Amino acid sequence: MAEQQQHSRGPDDEDEAYETLDLTAYARTQQWWSTVFGSHSGPIAEKYSVATQIMMGGASGWCVGYLFQRVGKVAATAVGGGFLLLQIANHSGYVQVDWKKVEKDVNKAKRRLKKKANKAAPEINTFIEEATEFVKKNIVVSSGFVGGFLLGLAS
């Protein structure tokens, strides 16, 4: 892991002995590293270099971020346009809204959603645990993906 190397240059040389550390081996033996990132960095890390992993994660993240941005804009435009048309129709008298019925239906939907959310919690927790495990095993690709995703959203 660490090897000691000696240099004999002269009596005035202050750096006569220094130590070289292999950081990958050192980090894997540290308990905090294993707790945070898992005992190994996963199958992707064994096949590709760190630069390749970051590039793969960054490229896929940028694509997803770019698509997310475009789809989000289209969806926001459609929903906003729909509300705008409904408001114009309501103001012009083409549409009459029964607000008491709307409130009643919204409250009914809230109750249904709460019941279904309580039933779906175990599946969601399992998904979150699996996603967390994937991120821990593939931390380099995941960090590249997050960076690419943010760049894709910004572009």
C-alpha positions in Angstrom: 0.0 0.0 0.0 2.6 2.6 1.0 6.2 2.3 0.1 9.1 4.2 1.4 11.6 5.6 -1.1 15.0 7.0 -0.3 16.9 9.6 -2.2 20.5 10.5 -1.5 21.1 13.8 -3.3 23.2 15.7 -0.8 23.4 16.9 2.8 21.4 20.1 2.1 18.4 18.2 0.6 15.4 18.4 3.0 13.2 15.8 1.1 15.3 12.8 1.7 12.4 10.4 2.4 8.8 10.5 1.2 5.9 8.2 1.2 3.7 7.3 -1.8 0.1 6.3 -1.2 -2.2 4.3 -3.4 -5.4 6.2 -2.7 -7.8 3.7 -4.2 -6.5 0.9 -2.0 -6.4 3.3 1.0 -9.9 4.5 0.5 -11.4 1.0 0.2 -9.8 0.0 3.6 -11.3 3.0 5.4 -14.6 2.3 7.2 -16.2 5.7 6.4 -15.7 5.1 2.7 -17.4 1.7 2.9 -20.2 3.1 4.9 -20.9 5.9 2.5 -20.2 4.2 -0.9 -20.5 0.5 -0.1 -17.7 -2.1 0.0 -17.0 -2.0 -3.7 -17.8 0.6 -6.4 -19.8 -1.8 -8.6 -19.5 -3.6 -11.9 -19.3 -0.5 -14.1 -16.2 0.7 -12.2 -14.4 -2.6 -13.0 -14.8 -2.3 -16.7 -14.2 1.4 -17.5 -11.8 4.2 -16.4 -13.1 7.0 -14.3 -13.0 9.5 -17.2 -15.1 7.1 -19.3 -17.6 6.6 -16.5 -17.9 10.4 -16.0 -18.3 10.9 -19.8 -21.0 8.2 -20.1 -22.9 9.5 -17.1 -22.5 13.1 -18.2 -23.7 12.4 -21.8 -26.7 10.4 -20.7 -27.5 12.9 -18.0 -27.4 15.8 -20.5 -29.8 13.9 -22.9 -32.3 13.2 -20.1 -32.0 16.8 -18.8 -32.5 18.3 -22.2 -35.6 16.1 -22.9 -36.9 16.8 -19.4 -36.6 20.6 -20.1 -38.3 20.3 -23.5 -41.2 18.1 -22.3 -41.6 20.3 -19.2 -41.9 23.4 -21.4 -44.5 21.7 -23.6 -46.5 20.5 -20.6 -46.4 23.8 -18.9 -47.5 25.6 -22.0 -50.4 23.1 -22.5 -51.6 23.4 -18.9 -51.2 27.2 -18.8 -53.0 27.6 -22.1 -55.8 25.4 -21.0 -56.3 27.4 -17.8 -56.1 30.6 -19.8 -58.8 29.4 -22.2 -61.0 28.3 -19.3 -60.7 31.7 -17.6 -61.6 33.5 -20.9 -64.6 31.2 -21.4 -65.7 31.7 -17.8 -65.3 35.5 -18.0 -67.2 35.6 -21.3 -70.1 33.6 -19.8 -69.6 30.4 -21.9 -68.8 28.3 -18.9 -70.4 28.4 -15.4 -68.4 26.8 -12.6 -70.1 25.3 -9.6 -67.3 26.0 -7.0 -69.1 24.1 -4.2 -69.1 20.9 -6.4 -65.4 21.5 -7.3 -64.5 21.8 -3.7 -66.4 18.6 -2.8 -64.7 16.7 -5.6 -61.3 17.9 -4.7 -61.8 16.9 -1.0 -63.0 13.5 -2.2 -59.9 13.0 -4.4 -57.6 14.0 -1.5 -59.1 11.3 0.7 -58.7 8.7 -2.0 -55.1 9.8 -2.6 -54.2 9.5 1.1 -55.6 6.0 1.2 -53.7 4.9 -1.9 -50.5 6.6 -0.7 -50.5 4.6 2.5 -50.9 1.4 0.5 -48.1 2.3 -2.0 -45.5 3.2 0.6 -43.7 -0.2 0.8 -43.2 -0.3 -3.0 -41.9 3.3 -3.0 -39.5 2.5 -0.1 -38.2 -0.5 -2.0 -37.6 1.5 -5.1 -35.8 4.2 -3.2 -33.6 1.6 -1.5 -32.7 0.0 -4.8 -31.9 3.4 -6.4 -29.7 4.3 -3.4 -27.8 1.0 -3.7 -27.3 1.6 -7.4 -25.9 5.1 -6.8 -23.6 3.8 -4.1 -22.2 1.1 -6.4 -21.8 3.4 -9.3 -20.9 6.7 -7.7 -18.8 8.0 -10.5 -21.3 7.4 -13.2 -24.1 8.8 -11.0 -22.2 12.0 -10.3 -21.5 12.4 -14.0 -25.2 11.8 -14.7 -26.3 14.5 -12.2 -23.8 17.0 -13.6 -25.0 16.3 -17.2 -28.6 16.4 -16.2 -28.1 19.9 -14.7 -26.3 21.0 -17.8 -29.1 19.6 -20.0 -31.7 21.5 -18.0 -29.7 24.7 -18.4 -29.2 24.4 -22.2 
